[in-house]
Amino acid sequence: APAGDEVDAGGDAAGRGRLVAAIFEEFARGEQIPLGVEKRFTATTAGQLMLRCADDWTQLGDNSGEIKVVVRRAE
């Protein structure tokens, strides 16, 4: 919310604002993957990696800020 508390990529106690990921494959979104402040995961399928904050889709317009994300290809 415009007057809401600031959060980092971990979100608030209820998980709102947490950094999450999903992999889109052939126009279908895979399961949402909770990331938070520091999380490693290995994709189980090919596709486009999408990142967003965990918030209602209709409530994203009042969010602002930035984060740094590092993506590495597994060896």
A tleap script that builds the chain and sets N, CA, C and O, in Angstrom:
source leaprc.protein.ff14SB
mol = sequence {
  NALA PRO ALA GLY ASP GLU VAL ASP ALA GLY
  GLY ASP ALA ALA GLY ARG GLY ARG LEU VAL
  ALA ALA ILE PHE GLU GLU PHE ALA ARG GLY
  GLU GLN ILE PRO LEU GLY VAL GLU LYS ARG
  PHE THR ALA THR THR ALA GLY GLN LEU MET
  LEU ARG CYS ALA ASP ASP TRP THR GLN LEU
  GLY ASP ASN SER GLY GLU ILE LYS VAL VAL
  VAL ARG ARG ALA CGLU
}
set mol.1.N position { 0.845 -1.183 0.000 }
set mol.1.CA position { 0.000 0.000 0.000 }
set mol.1.C position { 0.884 1.238 0.000 }
set mol.1.O position { 2.022 1.182 0.468 }
set mol.2.N position { 0.383 2.351 -0.516 }
set mol.2.CA position { 1.201 3.561 -0.550 }
set mol.2.C position { 1.768 3.941 0.818 }
set mol.2.O position { 2.884 4.455 0.898 }
set mol.3.N position { 1.027 3.701 1.883 }
set mol.3.CA position { 1.493 4.046 3.226 }
set mol.3.C position { 1.993 2.808 3.972 }
set mol.3.O position { 2.161 2.847 5.191 }
set mol.4.N position { 2.228 1.717 3.256 }
set mol.4.CA position { 2.636 0.473 3.893 }
set mol.4.C position { 4.083 0.491 4.352 }
set mol.4.O position { 4.849 1.394 4.018 }
set mol.5.N position { 4.438 -0.521 5.121 }
set mol.5.CA position { 5.806 -0.650 5.606 }
set mol.5.C position { 6.724 -1.095 4.476 }
set mol.5.O position { 6.317 -1.830 3.577 }
set mol.6.N position { 7.980 -0.634 4.539 }
set mol.6.CA position { 8.969 -1.086 3.571 }
set mol.6.C position { 9.376 -2.510 3.904 }
set mol.6.O position { 9.463 -2.880 5.075 }
set mol.7.N position { 9.625 -3.302 2.883 }
set mol.7.CA position { 10.093 -4.680 3.066 }
set mol.7.C position { 11.246 -4.932 2.109 }
set mol.7.O position { 11.403 -4.234 1.107 }
set mol.8.N position { 12.052 -5.942 2.432 }
set mol.8.CA position { 13.090 -6.365 1.503 }
set mol.8.C position { 12.550 -7.550 0.705 }
set mol.8.O position { 11.346 -7.806 0.722 }
set mol.9.N position { 13.419 -8.271 0.012 }
set mol.9.CA position { 12.975 -9.384 -0.834 }
set mol.9.C position { 12.372 -10.530 -0.033 }
set mol.9.O position { 11.790 -11.448 -0.610 }
set mol.10.N position { 12.507 -10.486 1.296 }
set mol.10.CA position { 11.902 -11.502 2.140 }
set mol.10.C position { 10.437 -11.247 2.431 }
set mol.10.O position { 9.741 -12.137 2.920 }
set mol.11.N position { 9.951 -10.033 2.136 }
set mol.11.CA position { 8.551 -9.687 2.371 }
set mol.11.C position { 8.253 -9.451 3.837 }
set mol.11.O position { 9.161 -9.367 4.664 }
set mol.12.N position { 6.968 -9.343 4.150 }
set mol.12.CA position { 6.558 -9.134 5.540 }
set mol.12.C position { 6.268 -10.484 6.201 }
set mol.12.O position { 6.486 -11.533 5.595 }
set mol.13.N position { 5.783 -10.458 7.426 }
set mol.13.CA position { 5.529 -11.691 8.173 }
set mol.13.C position { 4.530 -12.604 7.468 }
set mol.13.O position { 4.586 -13.823 7.636 }
set mol.14.N position { 3.620 -12.037 6.685 }
set mol.14.CA position { 2.630 -12.833 5.953 }
set mol.14.C position { 3.129 -13.245 4.572 }
set mol.14.O position { 2.418 -13.939 3.844 }
set mol.15.N position { 4.360 -12.823 4.194 }
set mol.15.CA position { 4.915 -13.180 2.895 }
set mol.15.C position { 4.604 -12.190 1.793 }
set mol.15.O position { 5.065 -12.360 0.664 }
set mol.16.N position { 3.821 -11.143 2.099 }
set mol.16.CA position { 3.520 -10.143 1.070 }
set mol.16.C position { 4.790 -9.381 0.720 }
set mol.16.O position { 5.520 -8.938 1.607 }
set mol.17.N position { 5.050 -9.231 -0.562 }
set mol.17.CA position { 6.227 -8.519 -1.020 }
set mol.17.C position { 7.440 -9.402 -1.212 }
set mol.17.O position { 8.466 -8.927 -1.700 }
set mol.18.N position { 7.360 -10.672 -0.845 }
set mol.18.CA position { 8.492 -11.587 -1.000 }
set mol.18.C position { 8.816 -11.774 -2.484 }
set mol.18.O position { 7.916 -11.809 -3.323 }
set mol.19.N position { 10.095 -11.892 -2.795 }
set mol.19.CA position { 10.511 -12.177 -4.162 }
set mol.19.C position { 10.149 -13.615 -4.499 }
set mol.19.O position { 10.495 -14.539 -3.763 }
set mol.20.N position { 9.453 -13.799 -5.609 }
set mol.20.CA position { 9.072 -15.133 -6.070 }
set mol.20.C position { 9.445 -15.268 -7.540 }
set mol.20.O position { 9.621 -14.275 -8.245 }
set mol.21.N position { 9.563 -16.509 -7.986 }
set mol.21.CA position { 9.896 -16.794 -9.372 }
set mol.21.C position { 8.888 -17.788 -9.933 }
set mol.21.O position { 8.205 -18.495 -9.192 }
set mol.22.N position { 8.813 -17.824 -11.243 }
set mol.22.CA position { 8.040 -18.846 -11.944 }
set mol.22.C position { 8.695 -19.043 -13.300 }
set mol.22.O position { 9.267 -18.108 -13.861 }
set mol.23.N position { 8.614 -20.239 -13.816 }
set mol.23.CA position { 9.159 -20.539 -15.139 }
set mol.23.C position { 7.990 -20.720 -16.097 }
set mol.23.O position { 7.095 -21.534 -15.872 }
set mol.24.N position { 8.024 -19.939 -17.171 }
set mol.24.CA position { 7.008 -20.039 -18.212 }
set mol.24.C position { 7.539 -20.937 -19.313 }
set mol.24.O position { 8.613 -20.691 -19.862 }
set mol.25.N position { 6.790 -21.969 -19.633 }
set mol.25.CA position { 7.164 -22.879 -20.703 }
set mol.25.C position { 5.969 -23.037 -21.625 }
set mol.25.O position { 4.892 -23.453 -21.199 }
set mol.26.N position { 6.169 -22.700 -22.892 }
set mol.26.CA position { 5.104 -22.783 -23.897 }
set mol.26.C position { 3.849 -22.054 -23.423 }
set mol.26.O position { 2.748 -22.600 -23.492 }
set mol.27.N position { 4.014 -20.829 -22.945 }
set mol.27.CA position { 2.932 -19.925 -22.543 }
set mol.27.C position { 2.169 -20.380 -21.308 }
set mol.27.O position { 1.095 -19.850 -21.020 }
set mol.28.N position { 2.696 -21.345 -20.578 }
set mol.28.CA position { 2.062 -21.795 -19.336 }
set mol.28.C position { 3.003 -21.496 -18.173 }
set mol.28.O position { 4.200 -21.774 -18.251 }
set mol.29.N position { 2.461 -20.928 -17.097 }
set mol.29.CA position { 3.269 -20.618 -15.928 }
set mol.29.C position { 3.397 -21.834 -15.037 }
set mol.29.O position { 2.406 -22.486 -14.707 }
set mol.30.N position { 4.619 -22.132 -14.651 }
set mol.30.CA position { 4.863 -23.232 -13.720 }
set mol.30.C position { 4.556 -22.796 -12.297 }
set mol.30.O position { 4.053 -21.696 -12.066 }
set mol.31.N position { 4.861 -23.660 -11.357 }
set mol.31.CA position { 4.623 -23.364 -9.945 }
set mol.31.C position { 5.407 -22.138 -9.507 }
set mol.31.O position { 6.511 -21.889 -9.991 }
set mol.32.N position { 4.834 -21.381 -8.594 }
set mol.32.CA position { 5.516 -20.237 -8.023 }
set mol.32.C position { 6.588 -20.747 -7.060 }
set mol.32.O position { 6.326 -21.630 -6.243 }
set mol.33.N position { 7.789 -20.189 -7.160 }
set mol.33.CA position { 8.919 -20.607 -6.331 }
set mol.33.C position { 9.260 -19.461 -5.377 }
set mol.33.O position { 9.719 -18.414 -5.833 }
set mol.34.N position { 9.051 -19.624 -4.075 }
set mol.34.CA position { 9.397 -18.547 -3.148 }
set mol.34.C position { 10.916 -18.412 -3.050 }
set mol.34.O position { 11.611 -19.397 -2.797 }
set mol.35.N position { 11.430 -17.208 -3.246 }
set mol.35.CA position { 12.869 -16.988 -3.196 }
set mol.35.C position { 13.278 -16.248 -1.931 }
set mol.35.O position { 14.121 -16.738 -1.179 }
set mol.36.N position { 12.702 -15.087 -1.685 }
set mol.36.CA position { 13.088 -14.312 -0.515 }
set mol.36.C position { 14.430 -13.628 -0.708 }
set mol.36.O position { 14.836 -13.341 -1.834 }
set mol.37.N position { 15.118 -13.369 0.404 }
set mol.37.CA position { 16.357 -12.596 0.373 }
set mol.37.C position { 17.499 -13.378 -0.264 }
set mol.37.O position { 18.226 -12.841 -1.099 }
set mol.38.N position { 17.662 -14.628 0.118 }
set mol.38.CA position { 18.757 -15.413 -0.441 }
set mol.38.C position { 18.305 -16.848 -0.595 }
set mol.38.O position { 18.091 -17.554 0.390 }
set mol.39.N position { 18.163 -17.272 -1.830 }
set mol.39.CA position { 17.673 -18.622 -2.091 }
set mol.39.C position { 18.321 -19.123 -3.368 }
set mol.39.O position { 18.476 -18.375 -4.333 }
set mol.40.N position { 18.688 -20.356 -3.366 }
set mol.40.CA position { 19.215 -21.001 -4.562 }
set mol.40.C position { 18.223 -22.080 -4.988 }
set mol.40.O position { 17.636 -22.769 -4.154 }
set mol.41.N position { 18.050 -22.209 -6.284 }
set mol.41.CA position { 17.230 -23.305 -6.774 }
set mol.41.C position { 17.723 -23.682 -8.158 }
set mol.41.O position { 18.345 -22.876 -8.850 }
set mol.42.N position { 17.446 -24.888 -8.547 }
set mol.42.CA position { 17.792 -25.374 -9.883 }
set mol.42.C position { 16.490 -25.612 -10.631 }
set mol.42.O position { 15.621 -26.351 -10.170 }
set mol.43.N position { 16.368 -24.985 -11.775 }
set mol.43.CA position { 15.159 -25.142 -12.584 }
set mol.43.C position { 15.025 -26.597 -13.025 }
set mol.43.O position { 16.006 -27.236 -13.405 }
set mol.44.N position { 13.817 -27.099 -12.970 }
set mol.44.CA position { 13.558 -28.480 -13.374 }
set mol.44.C position { 13.029 -28.580 -14.794 }
set mol.44.O position { 12.778 -29.675 -15.296 }
set mol.45.N position { 12.860 -27.427 -15.442 }
set mol.45.CA position { 12.357 -27.391 -16.809 }
set mol.45.C position { 12.946 -26.186 -17.527 }
set mol.45.O position { 13.378 -25.229 -16.883 }
set mol.46.N position { 12.965 -26.224 -18.825 }
set mol.46.CA position { 13.421 -25.082 -19.616 }
set mol.46.C position { 12.288 -24.078 -19.742 }
set mol.46.O position { 11.118 -24.442 -19.625 }
set mol.47.N position { 12.623 -22.832 -19.978 }
set mol.47.CA position { 11.604 -21.809 -20.169 }
set mol.47.C position { 12.118 -20.453 -19.757 }
set mol.47.O position { 13.305 -20.293 -19.474 }
set mol.48.N position { 11.228 -19.466 -19.721 }
set mol.48.CA position { 11.577 -18.113 -19.317 }
set mol.48.C position { 11.396 -17.967 -17.817 }
set mol.48.O position { 10.350 -18.319 -17.271 }
set mol.49.N position { 12.422 -17.445 -17.153 }
set mol.49.CA position { 12.356 -17.196 -15.725 }
set mol.49.C position { 11.750 -15.824 -15.499 }
set mol.49.O position { 12.253 -14.825 -16.014 }
set mol.50.N position { 10.678 -15.773 -14.736 }
set mol.50.CA position { 10.016 -14.516 -14.415 }
set mol.50.C position { 10.109 -14.296 -12.914 }
set mol.50.O position { 9.902 -15.222 -12.129 }
set mol.51.N position { 10.424 -13.055 -12.515 }
set mol.51.CA position { 10.523 -12.693 -11.104 }
set mol.51.C position { 9.514 -11.597 -10.804 }
set mol.51.O position { 9.260 -10.736 -11.646 }
set mol.52.N position { 8.939 -11.626 -9.607 }
set mol.52.CA position { 7.994 -10.590 -9.185 }
set mol.52.C position { 7.883 -10.615 -7.672 }
set mol.52.O position { 8.379 -11.529 -7.015 }
set mol.53.N position { 7.233 -9.612 -7.133 }
set mol.53.CA position { 6.975 -9.634 -5.692 }
set mol.53.C position { 5.631 -10.307 -5.463 }
set mol.53.O position { 4.705 -10.180 -6.265 }
set mol.54.N position { 5.549 -11.022 -4.353 }
set mol.54.CA position { 4.308 -11.714 -4.007 }
set mol.54.C position { 3.309 -10.682 -3.490 }
set mol.54.O position { 3.362 -10.270 -2.331 }
set mol.55.N position { 2.423 -10.287 -4.349 }
set mol.55.CA position { 1.383 -9.312 -4.033 }
set mol.55.C position { 0.213 -9.639 -4.941 }
set mol.55.O position { 0.392 -10.282 -5.975 }
set mol.56.N position { -0.967 -9.208 -4.572 }
set mol.56.CA position { -2.118 -9.433 -5.452 }
set mol.56.C position { -1.838 -8.805 -6.805 }
set mol.56.O position { -1.300 -7.699 -6.876 }
set mol.57.N position { -2.197 -9.499 -7.882 }
set mol.57.CA position { -1.946 -8.990 -9.238 }
set mol.57.C position { -2.556 -7.611 -9.438 }
set mol.57.O position { -2.013 -6.800 -10.187 }
set mol.58.N position { -3.678 -7.335 -8.779 }
set mol.58.CA position { -4.340 -6.036 -8.960 }
set mol.58.C position { -3.760 -4.958 -8.059 }
set mol.58.O position { -4.179 -3.803 -8.132 }
set mol.59.N position { -2.800 -5.315 -7.209 }
set mol.59.CA position { -2.233 -4.352 -6.260 }
set mol.59.C position { -0.760 -4.042 -6.535 }
set mol.59.O position { -0.092 -3.459 -5.681 }
set mol.60.N position { -0.247 -4.414 -7.688 }
set mol.60.CA position { 1.170 -4.199 -7.996 }
set mol.60.C position { 1.498 -2.744 -8.314 }
set mol.60.O position { 2.652 -2.338 -8.174 }
set mol.61.N position { 0.531 -1.958 -8.733 }
set mol.61.CA position { 0.770 -0.590 -9.194 }
set mol.61.C position { 1.288 0.356 -8.132 }
set mol.61.O position { 1.909 1.364 -8.467 }
set mol.62.N position { 1.051 0.065 -6.855 }
set mol.62.CA position { 1.525 0.976 -5.815 }
set mol.62.C position { 2.875 0.548 -5.234 }
set mol.62.O position { 3.347 1.143 -4.265 }
set mol.63.N position { 3.496 -0.476 -5.819 }
set mol.63.CA position { 4.804 -0.938 -5.356 }
set mol.63.C position { 5.908 -0.142 -6.034 }
set mol.63.O position { 5.754 0.306 -7.170 }
set mol.64.N position { 7.020 0.031 -5.331 }
set mol.64.CA position { 8.182 0.690 -5.922 }
set mol.64.C position { 9.432 0.167 -5.234 }
set mol.64.O position { 9.359 -0.465 -4.179 }
set mol.65.N position { 10.560 0.435 -5.836 }
set mol.65.CA position { 11.827 0.021 -5.254 }
set mol.65.C position { 12.630 -0.796 -6.239 }
set mol.65.O position { 12.262 -0.933 -7.406 }
set mol.66.N position { 13.727 -1.334 -5.755 }
set mol.66.CA position { 14.585 -2.141 -6.608 }
set mol.66.C position { 15.316 -3.164 -5.768 }
set mol.66.O position { 15.494 -2.990 -4.562 }
set mol.67.N position { 15.738 -4.238 -6.426 }
set mol.67.CA position { 16.539 -5.271 -5.785 }
set mol.67.C position { 17.610 -5.693 -6.776 }
set mol.67.O position { 17.504 -5.411 -7.970 }
set mol.68.N position { 18.627 -6.359 -6.291 }
set mol.68.CA position { 19.672 -6.908 -7.158 }
set mol.68.C position { 19.501 -8.420 -7.154 }
set mol.68.O position { 19.423 -9.037 -6.092 }
set mol.69.N position { 19.442 -9.020 -8.344 }
set mol.69.CA position { 19.271 -10.461 -8.500 }
set mol.69.C position { 20.438 -10.993 -9.319 }
set mol.69.O position { 20.782 -10.417 -10.351 }
set mol.70.N position { 21.044 -12.075 -8.875 }
set mol.70.CA position { 22.128 -12.711 -9.602 }
set mol.70.C position { 21.622 -14.056 -10.104 }
set mol.70.O position { 21.149 -14.879 -9.320 }
set mol.71.N position { 21.723 -14.279 -11.418 }
set mol.71.CA position { 21.307 -15.539 -12.022 }
set mol.71.C position { 22.548 -16.160 -12.662 }
set mol.71.O position { 23.241 -15.523 -13.456 }
set mol.72.N position { 22.811 -17.403 -12.304 }
set mol.72.CA position { 23.974 -18.107 -12.847 }
set mol.72.C position { 23.520 -19.417 -13.453 }
set mol.72.O position { 22.594 -20.064 -12.964 }
set mol.73.N position { 24.186 -19.791 -14.523 }
set mol.73.CA position { 23.930 -21.101 -15.135 }
set mol.73.C position { 24.688 -22.162 -14.344 }
set mol.73.O position { 25.880 -22.005 -14.080 }
set mol.74.N position { 24.012 -23.227 -13.969 }
set mol.74.CA position { 24.645 -24.309 -13.207 }
set mol.74.C position { 25.693 -24.988 -14.083 }
set mol.74.O position { 25.527 -25.138 -15.293 }
set mol.75.N position { 26.747 -25.382 -13.443 }
set mol.75.CA position { 27.817 -26.065 -14.183 }
set mol.75.C position { 27.647 -27.555 -14.137 }
set mol.75.O position { 28.456 -28.287 -14.707 }
savepdb mol mol.pdb
quit
